[in-house]
Structure formats: structure tokens, C-alpha cells
């Protein structure tokens, strides 16, 4: 997107980057060989403008070295007058089915929080054959420059991430856990091991860390260490022992 693409807000960050990247074919040809040198599973996050493009992306990325696909349905659907894919359960199910049809990789669908019922969207992923869901993507937000009397971001609106969104994300993970049987990856404002543990207690089997790395490049290793300390403190067999624990109280 043109203009200012990132702006700090209280307890968070707004961005309207526009999913800038060199494309799936370039990624597979030029970037993936370098990433494969690291002994870690790689999930490829993908977005598209049409259902056919989602299928093409999935097929292109279903290569050796990719452990699974994360399908971002928060992007705009050019076939439905720019409405985001992720707000319509029927469309989400169709996207999931289209991707599932062309790949044998695990399919994880990344959900938008800008919906009326996140559980219905997650159920659509399950119905479409998805192997899991990740939530939440950024909340739609805005910042205004009061001196110029204009939006700060070049795209006017942007995605809000960081600690400010954590309570919303936690609530949605908790709701979705009660509504589907497929695994959940929780994300949204995870800055500490405590944050990550909260998400797992709400029902997430794994977590993602993003904005925290902007203020602390070592955040992921620190969070993992803090989670390990929690396991030792409470004499657990594994951190997975706490998945959905809050539902058992």
C-alpha cells in the first residue's frame, strides 16, 4: 500500500503493509532453499483474491520443505465486491475445500476477528476439511494526525496487533474451542510466557508470536523458556497438559 504503512498506538501497532511479497513461485525457487537449511517445520502463509487463486497458491506451495499451509482468509475477495473472504462461512468453506482438494499438506485457516460470529467461521473450516484454525488476525483500526487532519495510514485503515488485542483474541479462542474439534493456534498480543499459557488454557494447542518480536527480537525464545519454567513449577508432563484447562474448572 502507498503512504505510511505502520503506526504505533497505545499498547499496539497499526499496519497496512498490503501483504507485500515476491510471490509463491519466487518463494519456492529462491527463498525456500535457504529456509530449509534450518531444522524447523515451515508453515507457508498464503493469501489470494479468488478461490481459484487460493487453489493455485496451495498447489504451488505444496512442495518438499513445507510442513503445512496457513490460509489467510482476511484478504479481500475480488469476486464479491471486495468483501473479505473470512466474513462469510460459505465462502470460507469453499476456500477450505478448494485448498484441501489440491494438497496433502495440513491446511490451517487463519481467521479474521472482524466478524459477527467467529465460531460459525471456524465451523465452516472444519466442514471444508481444514486441519485447524489460527486466530486471531488483526482487528481493523485507525489513527488520525490531528495536525494534518488526515488519517495516519496511507490506506486509512489498518490491522491492529499487539497487547491491546489480547483480551479479544483470548475470548475468541475460548469460544472456538467449545465449537470445533480441530486444533487451534492462538495469537494476538502474546508478549510473555504467561500470555501464551493463557491462550493454551483457553483451548489453543499452539501459539504464534508476531508483534512482540518488534520490541524484543529474542521474544520467541524467551516466551518458550518462560513456558518451560511454568511446566517445571507445576510439575506437568508437558505444556500440552494445560490445553483447554480453563474449561475444566
C-alpha positions in Angstrom: 0.0 0.0 0.0 1.2 3.6 -0.6 2.0 6.1 2.1 2.6 5.4 5.7 2.1 1.7 6.4 2.8 1.3 10.1 2.0 3.4 13.1 2.4 2.9 16.9 -0.7 3.1 19.1 -1.2 2.7 22.8 -0.3 -1.0 23.6 -0.2 -1.9 19.9 0.7 -1.3 16.3 -1.4 -0.5 13.3 -0.2 -1.7 9.9 -1.5 -1.6 6.3 1.5 -3.2 4.6 -0.6 -4.8 1.9 0.9 -8.3 2.2 4.0 -7.3 0.2 6.0 -10.3 -1.0 7.6 -11.6 -4.2 5.0 -14.3 -4.9 4.7 -18.1 -4.4 6.9 -19.2 -7.3 9.8 -16.9 -6.3 9.4 -18.1 -2.7 9.7 -21.7 -3.7 12.5 -21.1 -6.1 14.7 -18.6 -4.3 13.7 -18.3 -0.6 12.6 -21.8 0.5 16.0 -23.5 -0.3 17.6 -21.1 2.3 14.9 -21.7 4.9 15.2 -25.5 4.5 18.7 -25.2 6.0 17.1 -24.7 9.4 15.8 -27.8 11.2 12.3 -26.5 11.9 8.9 -27.1 10.4 7.9 -24.4 8.0 4.3 -23.2 7.6 3.6 -21.2 4.5 1.1 -18.4 5.0 -0.8 -17.6 1.8 -3.4 -15.2 0.6 -5.3 -14.6 -2.7 -8.0 -12.7 -4.4 -10.1 -15.5 -5.7 -10.9 -19.1 -4.8 -9.1 -20.3 -7.9 -6.0 -18.3 -6.8 -6.1 -19.9 -3.4 -6.1 -23.3 -5.0 -3.2 -22.4 -7.3 -1.2 -21.0 -4.3 -1.8 -24.1 -2.3 -0.7 -26.4 -5.2 2.4 -24.2 -5.8 3.4 -24.2 -2.2 2.8 -28.0 -1.7 6.5 -28.9 -2.1 9.2 -30.6 0.0 10.2 -28.4 2.9 6.8 -27.0 3.6 5.2 -28.7 6.6 1.8 -27.1 6.2 -0.3 -24.2 4.7 -1.8 -21.3 6.7 -4.6 -19.9 4.6 -5.3 -16.2 5.3 -8.9 -15.5 4.6 -8.8 -12.0 5.9 -7.8 -10.7 2.5 -10.3 -9.2 0.0 -12.4 -11.3 -2.3 -12.4 -9.6 -5.7 -15.3 -11.9 -6.8 -17.6 -10.5 -4.1 -17.1 -6.7 -4.5 -14.1 -6.6 -2.2 -15.7 -8.2 0.8 -13.2 -10.2 2.9 -13.3 -13.9 2.4 -13.3 -14.6 6.1 -16.6 -12.9 6.9 -18.8 -15.4 5.1 -19.0 -19.0 6.4 -20.0 -20.4 3.0 -17.1 -18.7 1.3 -14.6 -19.8 3.9 -15.9 -23.4 3.5 -15.4 -23.1 -0.3 -11.9 -21.8 0.1 -11.0 -24.6 2.5 -12.4 -27.2 0.2 -10.6 -25.8 -2.8 -7.2 -25.8 -1.0 -7.9 -29.2 0.6 -8.5 -30.7 -2.9 -5.1 -29.8 -4.3 -2.8 -30.5 -1.4 -1.9 -33.3 1.0 -0.3 -30.8 3.4 -2.1 -29.8 6.7 -4.4 -26.9 6.0 -4.8 -24.3 8.7 -7.1 -21.4 8.1 -6.3 -18.0 9.7 -9.5 -16.3 10.8 -10.4 -12.7 10.9 -11.8 -11.2 14.1 -13.9 -8.7 12.2 -16.9 -10.9 12.1 -20.2 -11.3 13.9 -19.7 -14.9 14.9 -16.2 -16.4 14.9 -17.4 -19.8 15.9 -19.5 -20.2 12.7 -16.5 -19.3 10.6 -14.4 -21.9 12.4 -17.1 -24.5 11.9 -17.0 -23.7 8.2 -13.3 -24.5 8.1 -14.0 -27.8 9.8 -16.8 -28.6 7.4 -14.5 -27.8 4.5 -11.9 -30.3 5.6 -9.4 -28.0 7.3 -7.0 -29.5 9.7 -7.0 -26.5 12.1 -7.6 -22.8 12.6 -5.4 -19.9 13.7 -6.9 -16.9 15.4 -7.0 -14.1 15.5 -5.7 -12.0 12.7 -5.6 -8.2 13.3 -8.5 -6.0 14.3 -9.4 -3.3 11.9 -8.4 0.1 13.3 -7.4 3.7 12.5 -5.2 6.6 13.7 -5.6 10.3 12.9 -3.0 13.0 12.6 -4.8 15.9 14.3 -2.4 18.5 12.8 -2.9 17.4 9.2 -6.5 16.4 9.9 -5.8 13.2 7.9 -5.5 9.5 8.6 -2.0 8.5 9.7 -2.0 5.4 7.5 -1.9 5.8 3.7 -4.6 3.2 3.4 -6.8 5.0 6.1 -7.5 1.8 8.0 -5.0 -0.9 9.2 -4.7 -4.0 11.2 -4.2 -3.6 15.0 -1.9 -6.0 16.7 -0.1 -6.2 20.0 -1.1 -6.4 23.6 -4.2 -4.3 23.0 -5.9 -7.1 21.1 -5.1 -9.9 23.5 -8.4 -9.9 25.5 -10.4 -10.1 22.3 -8.2 -12.9 20.9 -8.4 -14.9 24.1 -12.1 -14.6 24.2 -12.4 -15.8 20.6 -10.1 -18.8 21.1 -12.2 -19.8 24.2 -15.4 -19.6 22.1 -14.0 -21.5 19.1 -12.5 -24.3 21.3 -16.1 -25.0 22.5 -17.4 -25.1 19.0 -15.0 -27.2 16.9 -12.9 -30.4 17.3 -10.0 -29.3 15.1 -6.8 -27.9 16.7 -6.5 -24.1 17.3 -3.4 -22.0 17.0 -3.8 -18.9 19.2 -2.3 -15.5 18.5 -2.9 -11.8 19.3 -0.8 -9.8 21.7 1.3 -12.6 23.1 4.3 -10.8 24.8 5.2 -13.2 27.6 5.1 -16.9 28.6 2.1 -16.0 30.8 0.2 -14.7 27.7 0.9 -17.9 25.8 -0.2 -20.1 28.7 -3.5 -18.2 28.9 -4.1 -18.9 25.2 -3.4 -22.6 25.7 -5.7 -22.8 28.8 -8.4 -21.2 26.6 -8.0 -24.0 24.1 -5.1 -23.3 21.8 -2.8 -26.2 21.1 0.0 -23.9 19.8 0.6 -20.2 19.7 2.1 -17.6 17.3 4.2 -14.6 18.3 4.5 -11.6 16.0 4.4 -8.0 17.3 6.4 -8.9 20.4 9.5 -9.5 18.1 9.4 -5.9 17.0 10.3 -4.7 20.5 12.3 -7.8 21.5 14.0 -9.9 18.8 14.5 -12.7 21.3 10.8 -12.7 22.4 10.0 -16.2 21.0 12.9 -18.0 22.8 12.2 -16.1 26.0 8.5 -17.0 25.8 9.3 -20.6 25.2 11.7 -20.6 28.2 9.0 -19.0 30.4 6.5 -21.7 29.4 9.1 -24.4 30.2 9.6 -22.8 33.7 5.8 -23.0 34.2 5.8 -26.7 33.3 8.5 -27.3 35.9 6.8 -25.1 38.6 3.6 -27.1 38.4 5.2 -30.5 37.7 3.4 -31.0 34.4 4.4 -33.7 31.9 4.1 -31.3 29.1 2.8 -27.8 28.3 0.0 -29.5 26.4 -1.4 -30.7 29.7 -2.9 -27.2 30.1 -4.8 -27.1 26.7 -8.4 -26.2 27.5 -7.7 -26.3 31.2 -10.0 -23.3 31.9 -12.9 -25.3 30.5 -12.4 -28.0 33.1 -12.7 -25.7 36.1 
